[in-house]
Amino acid sequence: MNGRPPNRAKAAQRRHSPGKGPGPLNAQASAALIVHRVDQGESLSTALPERLARSNDADRGRIQEIAYGVLREAPRLDFLADRLLSQPLRERDRDIHALLQVGLYQLWRLAIPTHAAVNETVNAARQLGKDWAAGLLNAVLRGFLRQREALETALADAPEAVRLGLPGWLLNRLRADWPEQMSALTTASLARPPMTLRINLARTTRDEWLRRAHEAGIPALPHPVVNSAVTLETPCDVRRLPGFTEGEVSVQDAAAQLCASLLDAGDRQRVLDACAAPGGKTLALLERAPQLDMLALDIDATRLGRVHENLERAGLSAVVRAADAARPDEWWDGRPFERILLDAPCSATGVIRRHPDIARLRRPEDIDPLTARQAELLDALWPLLAPGGRLLYATCSILRVENELQIDAFLRRHPDAHEIRLPEGWGQARPQGRQILTGEDGMDGFYYALLEKPA
Ligand SMILES: C[S@@+](CC[C@H](N)C(=O)[O-])C[C@H]1O[C@@H](n2cnc3c(N)ncnc32)[C@H](O)[C@@H]1O
């Protein structure tokens, strides 16, 4: 005791509203709160920005790095925590479990001094209003440092889902779909993805942009396969990118950028982007042909806000509408589309490296409803296509059932549809469409199939 009376009001405030108290939390506490929210079923894309908005500018990069790292390594960190704790933490202390994961991740994977990692984690427990956990965390983290070698040996013999860091049901599906590529796929799914950009080729050339990036001290390389794409050597804040606010460059994986050349929509054609938000592909299509008569639809009105922002930044225009693409009777004016992009809602198993929360939140029972939804969207949109028109089906999934098997079933249901073979040089040809497996040519896992209605 230091003789001063405890400040009960402050302690109580911290207990009831961690992170809403007077000062910002340290990076460890902030990262733990993000991980905890994902653990409770929220997506990283909601939990992360909300917490970052309440953090110091200087801490944001570190918070993000720790939160992503912990989510990538979660099964392994849980394995370590189980062995170090004499009994599991109570359900109401899952925030402390998340903080323990943060502490272990720092000691195990980040090159920071161990005493700083331990002290900051212990301080974070106090900031979260759980002073009682300070001693426990201190002991467990020091235990890890002492037993590290034995723990790593035990980890090598752990069950597959722990060792490979992905849930068992997903590993089983990947093994069934991609037996030979399984090992590369699991590694790529948990690797840090590159930051890839799309250059607006209507405004500048890729070489010119690379020259300006080099001058600005941002080393970048042209993507080997996609001619609008560049890959940064190190991720950086978009505000530092030359021409970002003017719409000369946008963040988008190279696999997603392929949509524009594959759909090949020409100026003034009537185009439907049926699942458009947040607008990455809408923009890619419009940058290639700015005069398109584009309708960008999405069922999620909130996410459509991002489409408006993106269009405004790039100085491009489209009709943007919140509607269920599977219910054209509610929004279609009866004029056929010459091109349709269906970037369907999917398991997102091809982008786990960018959204590691997917590995935790996605459930095996999600897959059947998703494939049913994709089939429903395909069937509902096909009649809207003009004779001679083309529909590009896309997913960021690596599961065959959402991709080639989905298109195979569609072609059986619609004898008037035929598949156009896609150009080579990326991914791999499948019986229907082409598949990019996560990490190939540095790209996200992605699938495309192009369907045509006879003239
Ligand atoms: C893969 S994301 C689209 C990404 C977007 N094309 C891009 O490149 O930025 C799938 C989108 O489908 C939307 N969606 C899901 N069901 C839908 C439906 N029935 N009608 C329209 N949009 C739907 C979701 O809200 C989500 O924004």
The ligand as a MOL file (V3000), in Angstrom:
LIG
                    3D

  0  0  0     0  0            999 V3000
M  V30 BEGIN CTAB
M  V30 COUNTS 27 29 0 0 0
M  V30 BEGIN ATOM
M  V30 1 C -18.0890 -9.7710 -51.9170 0
M  V30 2 S -18.9980 -8.4230 -51.3270 0 CHG=1
M  V30 3 C -18.9380 -7.3180 -52.6780 0
M  V30 4 C -17.6430 -6.5740 -52.8250 0
M  V30 5 C -17.7060 -5.5130 -53.9110 0
M  V30 6 N -18.1350 -6.0490 -55.1750 0
M  V30 7 C -16.3630 -4.8340 -54.1000 0
M  V30 8 O -15.5980 -5.2220 -54.9810 0
M  V30 9 O -16.0840 -3.8900 -53.3670 0 CHG=-1
M  V30 10 C -20.6190 -9.0330 -51.4130 0
M  V30 11 C -21.6830 -7.9710 -51.2380 0
M  V30 12 O -22.9420 -8.5950 -51.5390 0
M  V30 13 C -23.9270 -7.8930 -50.8390 0
M  V30 14 N -25.1560 -8.7100 -50.9130 0
M  V30 15 C -25.4460 -9.8620 -50.2690 0
M  V30 16 N -26.6490 -10.3190 -50.6360 0
M  V30 17 C -27.1260 -9.4370 -51.5430 0
M  V30 18 C -28.3380 -9.3620 -52.2870 0
M  V30 19 N -29.2880 -10.2780 -52.1610 0
M  V30 20 N -28.5170 -8.3030 -53.1110 0
M  V30 21 C -27.5530 -7.3600 -53.2440 0
M  V30 22 N -26.4020 -7.3790 -52.5530 0
M  V30 23 C -26.1960 -8.4100 -51.7200 0
M  V30 24 C -23.3070 -7.7100 -49.4710 0
M  V30 25 O -23.9360 -6.6720 -48.7600 0
M  V30 26 C -21.8480 -7.4030 -49.8400 0
M  V30 27 O -21.6490 -6.0080 -49.8770 0
M  V30 END ATOM
M  V30 BEGIN BOND
M  V30 1 1 1 2
M  V30 2 1 2 3
M  V30 3 1 2 10
M  V30 4 1 3 4
M  V30 5 1 4 5
M  V30 6 1 5 6
M  V30 7 1 5 7
M  V30 8 2 7 8
M  V30 9 1 7 9
M  V30 10 1 10 11
M  V30 11 1 11 12
M  V30 12 1 11 26
M  V30 13 1 12 13
M  V30 14 1 13 14
M  V30 15 1 13 24
M  V30 16 1 14 15
M  V30 17 1 14 23
M  V30 18 2 15 16
M  V30 19 1 16 17
M  V30 20 1 17 18
M  V30 21 2 17 23
M  V30 22 1 18 19
M  V30 23 2 18 20
M  V30 24 1 20 21
M  V30 25 2 21 22
M  V30 26 1 22 23
M  V30 27 1 24 25
M  V30 28 1 24 26
M  V30 29 1 26 27
M  V30 END BOND
M  V30 END CTAB
M  END
